[in-house]
Amino acid sequence: MPLLPYTNRLEPVDDAAIWRYLDLRKFRDLIASEDPYFRRADLFTDKSEGLPPEQYAMRVLGLDPYDIHDRVSLNNHLGSLAQHRESYYISCWYLYGQDTLDMWEQYGHDGVAVCSRYGLLKAALDGLLDEAHLGLVRYGTEHLKNTFNALEFITTKQPQYSQDREVRAFLTVYDPLAGGNRHIDLNNFPHPAPLNLNPRHSWVPDCKRRRIDLRSLVTDVVISPWAEPDAVEEINLWVKPKSAQQNRPIRRA
């Protein structure tokens, strides 16, 4: 399936450098499996992932925050979106501007940054069996233009995350047997999130893995400035057999 566009997608140029920071455990997994990891959206640390701010939703939907019926309606909209985001599996990259210690600290303290270019990632995702999307994450709500669109929400984050400069690759994989009412309780009252009394099906995974040709995707591997000597030695052992064939450099940040 070709890579799919979405409303308000923003893209860098194909030659734009992108980095994916990985701790040592995740780096081992990537090199050993050659299957990039896509995390289910509702499992991210940011619990508002894929959801609009309440104030924005109220305004766009024409709801009164002091009207109990409108609050119920808002709960229903947010609860439906919270279930829908379970269909999105995400891989986060950094649009390279400068190498910052904050990014290393948060995402790759003892590991590496796997480097590529936007056009190479786009080519790697094109042709997967899943619906796949790629673009820049946008921050705040000014770009939404009074729309209420799940694809726009999953590619929008709160302004405090803007330093991540995220390039977001994500797959849409629906559970064919899932219902849409897991946010509704036994009294038929909607909640803004799915309820434990209505658990998702056990076969819905926490992540997805898809085979991608890493040799065509990776242009460089940068080792964390805080990596211990034994970790540096291990990283070199993992990378050198592959980099020797493709002339992929390894360097220390």
Contacts in CASP RR format, 6 or more apart in sequence:
PFRMAT RR
TARGET T0000
AUTHOR 0000-0000-0000
METHOD contacts of the structure
MODEL  1
MPLLPYTNRLEPVDDAAIWRYLDLRKFRDLIASEDPYFRRADLFTDKSEG
LPPEQYAMRVLGLDPYDIHDRVSLNNHLGSLAQHRESYYISCWYLYGQDT
LDMWEQYGHDGVAVCSRYGLLKAALDGLLDEAHLGLVRYGTEHLKNTFNA
LEFITTKQPQYSQDREVRAFLTVYDPLAGGNRHIDLNNFPHPAPLNLNPR
HSWVPDCKRRRIDLRSLVTDVVISPWAEPDAVEEINLWVKPKSAQQNRPI
RRA
1 127 0 8 1.000
1 128 0 8 1.000
1 129 0 8 1.000
1 130 0 8 1.000
1 131 0 8 1.000
1 132 0 8 1.000
2 126 0 8 1.000
2 127 0 8 1.000
3 122 0 8 1.000
3 125 0 8 1.000
3 126 0 8 1.000
3 127 0 8 1.000
3 132 0 8 1.000
3 133 0 8 1.000
3 134 0 8 1.000
4 131 0 8 1.000
4 132 0 8 1.000
4 133 0 8 1.000
5 133 0 8 1.000
6 133 0 8 1.000
6 151 0 8 1.000
6 152 0 8 1.000
6 155 0 8 1.000
7 147 0 8 1.000
7 149 0 8 1.000
7 151 0 8 1.000
7 152 0 8 1.000
8 138 0 8 1.000
8 143 0 8 1.000
8 144 0 8 1.000
8 145 0 8 1.000
8 147 0 8 1.000
8 152 0 8 1.000
8 155 0 8 1.000
9 133 0 8 1.000
9 135 0 8 1.000
9 136 0 8 1.000
9 155 0 8 1.000
10 135 0 8 1.000
10 136 0 8 1.000
10 138 0 8 1.000
11 118 0 8 1.000
11 134 0 8 1.000
11 135 0 8 1.000
11 136 0 8 1.000
12 95 0 8 1.000
12 118 0 8 1.000
12 136 0 8 1.000
12 167 0 8 1.000
13 118 0 8 1.000
14 117 0 8 1.000
14 118 0 8 1.000
14 119 0 8 1.000
14 122 0 8 1.000
15 117 0 8 1.000
15 118 0 8 1.000
15 119 0 8 1.000
16 95 0 8 1.000
16 96 0 8 1.000
16 117 0 8 1.000
16 118 0 8 1.000
16 119 0 8 1.000
17 95 0 8 1.000
17 96 0 8 1.000
17 97 0 8 1.000
17 115 0 8 1.000
17 116 0 8 1.000
17 117 0 8 1.000
18 93 0 8 1.000
18 94 0 8 1.000
18 95 0 8 1.000
18 96 0 8 1.000
18 115 0 8 1.000
18 116 0 8 1.000
18 117 0 8 1.000
18 118 0 8 1.000
18 121 0 8 1.000
18 167 0 8 1.000
19 93 0 8 1.000
19 94 0 8 1.000
19 96 0 8 1.000
19 103 0 8 1.000
19 113 0 8 1.000
19 114 0 8 1.000
19 115 0 8 1.000
19 116 0 8 1.000
19 222 0 8 1.000
20 91 0 8 1.000
20 92 0 8 1.000
20 93 0 8 1.000
20 94 0 8 1.000
20 113 0 8 1.000
20 114 0 8 1.000
20 116 0 8 1.000
21 94 0 8 1.000
21 103 0 8 1.000
21 104 0 8 1.000
21 106 0 8 1.000
21 107 0 8 1.000
21 108 0 8 1.000
21 111 0 8 1.000
21 112 0 8 1.000
21 113 0 8 1.000
22 30 0 8 1.000
22 107 0 8 1.000
22 108 0 8 1.000
22 111 0 8 1.000
22 112 0 8 1.000
22 113 0 8 1.000
22 114 0 8 1.000
23 107 0 8 1.000
23 108 0 8 1.000
23 109 0 8 1.000
23 110 0 8 1.000
23 111 0 8 1.000
24 110 0 8 1.000
24 111 0 8 1.000
24 112 0 8 1.000
24 227 0 8 1.000
24 231 0 8 1.000
24 234 0 8 1.000
24 235 0 8 1.000
26 37 0 8 1.000
27 111 0 8 1.000
27 112 0 8 1.000
27 114 0 8 1.000
27 235 0 8 1.000
27 238 0 8 1.000
28 238 0 8 1.000
29 37 0 8 1.000
30 36 0 8 1.000
30 37 0 8 1.000
30 114 0 8 1.000
30 214 0 8 1.000
31 214 0 8 1.000
31 238 0 8 1.000
31 239 0 8 1.000
31 242 0 8 1.000
32 238 0 8 1.000
33 209 0 8 1.000
34 211 0 8 1.000
34 212 0 8 1.000
34 213 0 8 1.000
34 214 0 8 1.000
35 209 0 8 1.000
35 210 0 8 1.000
35 211 0 8 1.000
35 212 0 8 1.000
36 91 0 8 1.000
36 209 0 8 1.000
36 210 0 8 1.000
36 212 0 8 1.000
37 91 0 8 1.000
37 207 0 8 1.000
37 209 0 8 1.000
38 89 0 8 1.000
38 90 0 8 1.000
38 91 0 8 1.000
38 169 0 8 1.000
38 170 0 8 1.000
38 171 0 8 1.000
38 207 0 8 1.000
38 208 0 8 1.000
38 209 0 8 1.000
38 210 0 8 1.000
39 89 0 8 1.000
39 90 0 8 1.000
39 91 0 8 1.000
39 206 0 8 1.000
39 207 0 8 1.000
40 86 0 8 1.000
40 88 0 8 1.000
40 89 0 8 1.000
40 90 0 8 1.000
40 204 0 8 1.000
40 205 0 8 1.000
40 206 0 8 1.000
40 207 0 8 1.000
40 208 0 8 1.000
41 49 0 8 1.000
41 50 0 8 1.000
41 85 0 8 1.000
41 86 0 8 1.000
41 88 0 8 1.000
41 89 0 8 1.000
41 90 0 8 1.000
41 154 0 8 1.000
41 170 0 8 1.000
42 49 0 8 1.000
42 82 0 8 1.000
42 85 0 8 1.000
42 86 0 8 1.000
43 206 0 8 1.000
44 90 0 8 1.000
46 157 0 8 1.000
46 158 0 8 1.000
46 161 0 8 1.000
48 158 0 8 1.000
49 85 0 8 1.000
49 154 0 8 1.000
49 157 0 8 1.000
50 81 0 8 1.000
50 85 0 8 1.000
50 88 0 8 1.000
50 150 0 8 1.000
50 153 0 8 1.000
50 154 0 8 1.000
50 156 0 8 1.000
51 78 0 8 1.000
51 81 0 8 1.000
51 82 0 8 1.000
51 85 0 8 1.000
51 153 0 8 1.000
52 60 0 8 1.000
52 78 0 8 1.000
52 81 0 8 1.000
52 141 0 8 1.000
52 144 0 8 1.000
52 148 0 8 1.000
52 153 0 8 1.000
52 156 0 8 1.000
53 141 0 8 1.000
53 158 0 8 1.000
54 65 0 8 1.000
54 74 0 8 1.000
54 78 0 8 1.000
56 141 0 8 1.000
56 144 0 8 1.000
57 63 0 8 1.000
57 74 0 8 1.000
57 77 0 8 1.000
57 78 0 8 1.000
57 148 0 8 1.000
58 64 0 8 1.000
58 65 0 8 1.000
58 70 0 8 1.000
58 74 0 8 1.000
59 146 0 8 1.000
60 144 0 8 1.000
60 146 0 8 1.000
60 147 0 8 1.000
60 148 0 8 1.000
61 73 0 8 1.000
61 74 0 8 1.000
61 77 0 8 1.000
61 148 0 8 1.000
62 70 0 8 1.000
63 70 0 8 1.000
63 71 0 8 1.000
63 73 0 8 1.000
63 74 0 8 1.000
64 70 0 8 1.000
65 71 0 8 1.000
72 189 0 8 1.000
72 190 0 8 1.000
74 192 0 8 1.000
75 183 0 8 1.000
75 189 0 8 1.000
75 190 0 8 1.000
75 191 0 8 1.000
75 192 0 8 1.000
76 183 0 8 1.000
76 190 0 8 1.000
77 148 0 8 1.000
78 192 0 8 1.000
78 193 0 8 1.000
79 183 0 8 1.000
79 190 0 8 1.000
79 191 0 8 1.000
79 192 0 8 1.000
79 193 0 8 1.000
79 194 0 8 1.000
80 180 0 8 1.000
80 183 0 8 1.000
81 150 0 8 1.000
81 153 0 8 1.000
82 183 0 8 1.000
82 192 0 8 1.000
82 193 0 8 1.000
82 194 0 8 1.000
83 178 0 8 1.000
83 179 0 8 1.000
83 180 0 8 1.000
83 182 0 8 1.000
83 183 0 8 1.000
83 194 0 8 1.000
84 150 0 8 1.000
85 150 0 8 1.000
85 153 0 8 1.000
85 154 0 8 1.000
86 175 0 8 1.000
86 178 0 8 1.000
86 200 0 8 1.000
86 204 0 8 1.000
87 172 0 8 1.000
87 173 0 8 1.000
87 174 0 8 1.000
87 175 0 8 1.000
88 154 0 8 1.000
88 170 0 8 1.000
88 171 0 8 1.000
88 172 0 8 1.000
89 170 0 8 1.000
89 171 0 8 1.000
89 172 0 8 1.000
89 173 0 8 1.000
89 207 0 8 1.000
89 208 0 8 1.000
90 154 0 8 1.000
90 168 0 8 1.000
90 169 0 8 1.000
90 170 0 8 1.000
91 168 0 8 1.000
91 169 0 8 1.000
91 170 0 8 1.000
92 164 0 8 1.000
92 166 0 8 1.000
92 167 0 8 1.000
92 168 0 8 1.000
92 169 0 8 1.000
93 116 0 8 1.000
93 121 0 8 1.000
93 166 0 8 1.000
93 167 0 8 1.000
93 168 0 8 1.000
93 169 0 8 1.000
94 103 0 8 1.000
94 113 0 8 1.000
94 164 0 8 1.000
94 165 0 8 1.000
94 166 0 8 1.000
94 167 0 8 1.000
95 118 0 8 1.000
95 136 0 8 1.000
95 165 0 8 1.000
95 166 0 8 1.000
95 167 0 8 1.000
96 115 0 8 1.000
96 165 0 8 1.000
97 165 0 8 1.000
99 113 0 8 1.000
99 222 0 8 1.000
99 253 0 8 1.000
100 163 0 8 1.000
101 225 0 8 1.000
102 163 0 8 1.000
103 163 0 8 1.000
103 164 0 8 1.000
104 113 0 8 1.000
104 224 0 8 1.000
104 225 0 8 1.000
104 226 0 8 1.000
104 253 0 8 1.000
108 224 0 8 1.000
109 224 0 8 1.000
109 226 0 8 1.000
110 224 0 8 1.000
110 226 0 8 1.000
110 227 0 8 1.000
110 228 0 8 1.000
110 231 0 8 1.000
111 223 0 8 1.000
111 224 0 8 1.000
111 227 0 8 1.000
111 231 0 8 1.000
111 235 0 8 1.000
112 221 0 8 1.000
112 222 0 8 1.000
112 223 0 8 1.000
112 224 0 8 1.000
112 227 0 8 1.000
112 235 0 8 1.000
113 221 0 8 1.000
113 222 0 8 1.000
113 224 0 8 1.000
113 253 0 8 1.000
114 218 0 8 1.000
114 221 0 8 1.000
115 218 0 8 1.000
115 219 0 8 1.000
115 220 0 8 1.000
115 221 0 8 1.000
115 222 0 8 1.000
116 217 0 8 1.000
116 218 0 8 1.000
116 219 0 8 1.000
117 219 0 8 1.000
118 167 0 8 1.000
120 216 0 8 1.000
120 217 0 8 1.000
120 219 0 8 1.000
121 134 0 8 1.000
121 167 0 8 1.000
121 169 0 8 1.000
121 217 0 8 1.000
122 134 0 8 1.000
123 216 0 8 1.000
124 212 0 8 1.000
124 213 0 8 1.000
124 216 0 8 1.000
124 217 0 8 1.000
125 132 0 8 1.000
125 134 0 8 1.000
125 169 0 8 1.000
125 212 0 8 1.000
126 132 0 8 1.000
128 171 0 8 1.000
128 210 0 8 1.000
130 171 0 8 1.000
130 172 0 8 1.000
130 173 0 8 1.000
130 208 0 8 1.000
130 210 0 8 1.000
131 171 0 8 1.000
131 172 0 8 1.000
131 173 0 8 1.000
132 169 0 8 1.000
132 170 0 8 1.000
132 171 0 8 1.000
132 172 0 8 1.000
133 151 0 8 1.000
133 155 0 8 1.000
133 168 0 8 1.000
133 169 0 8 1.000
133 170 0 8 1.000
133 171 0 8 1.000
133 172 0 8 1.000
134 167 0 8 1.000
134 168 0 8 1.000
134 169 0 8 1.000
134 170 0 8 1.000
135 155 0 8 1.000
135 167 0 8 1.000
135 168 0 8 1.000
135 169 0 8 1.000
136 155 0 8 1.000
136 166 0 8 1.000
136 167 0 8 1.000
136 168 0 8 1.000
137 155 0 8 1.000
137 156 0 8 1.000
137 157 0 8 1.000
137 161 0 8 1.000
137 164 0 8 1.000
137 166 0 8 1.000
137 167 0 8 1.000
137 168 0 8 1.000
138 155 0 8 1.000
138 156 0 8 1.000
138 157 0 8 1.000
139 156 0 8 1.000
139 157 0 8 1.000
139 158 0 8 1.000
139 159 0 8 1.000
139 161 0 8 1.000
139 162 0 8 1.000
140 156 0 8 1.000
140 157 0 8 1.000
140 158 0 8 1.000
140 159 0 8 1.000
141 156 0 8 1.000
143 156 0 8 1.000
144 152 0 8 1.000
144 156 0 8 1.000
154 168 0 8 1.000
154 170 0 8 1.000
155 168 0 8 1.000
157 164 0 8 1.000
157 166 0 8 1.000
171 208 0 8 1.000
171 210 0 8 1.000
173 208 0 8 1.000
175 200 0 8 1.000
175 201 0 8 1.000
175 203 0 8 1.000
175 204 0 8 1.000
177 201 0 8 1.000
178 200 0 8 1.000
178 201 0 8 1.000
178 204 0 8 1.000
181 198 0 8 1.000
182 194 0 8 1.000
182 195 0 8 1.000
182 198 0 8 1.000
182 199 0 8 1.000
182 200 0 8 1.000
183 190 0 8 1.000
183 191 0 8 1.000
183 192 0 8 1.000
183 193 0 8 1.000
183 194 0 8 1.000
183 195 0 8 1.000
183 198 0 8 1.000
184 190 0 8 1.000
184 191 0 8 1.000
184 195 0 8 1.000
184 198 0 8 1.000
185 191 0 8 1.000
185 195 0 8 1.000
185 197 0 8 1.000
186 197 0 8 1.000
194 200 0 8 1.000
214 242 0 8 1.000
215 242 0 8 1.000
215 245 0 8 1.000
215 246 0 8 1.000
218 248 0 8 1.000
219 248 0 8 1.000
220 248 0 8 1.000
220 249 0 8 1.000
220 250 0 8 1.000
220 251 0 8 1.000
221 235 0 8 1.000
221 239 0 8 1.000
221 243 0 8 1.000
221 248 0 8 1.000
221 249 0 8 1.000
221 250 0 8 1.000
221 251 0 8 1.000
222 250 0 8 1.000
222 251 0 8 1.000
222 252 0 8 1.000
222 253 0 8 1.000
223 231 0 8 1.000
223 232 0 8 1.000
223 235 0 8 1.000
223 250 0 8 1.000
223 251 0 8 1.000
223 252 0 8 1.000
223 253 0 8 1.000
224 231 0 8 1.000
224 253 0 8 1.000
225 252 0 8 1.000
225 253 0 8 1.000
227 235 0 8 1.000
227 252 0 8 1.000
232 252 0 8 1.000
235 250 0 8 1.000
236 250 0 8 1.000
239 248 0 8 1.000
239 250 0 8 1.000
240 250 0 8 1.000
242 248 0 8 1.000
243 249 0 8 1.000
243 250 0 8 1.000
END
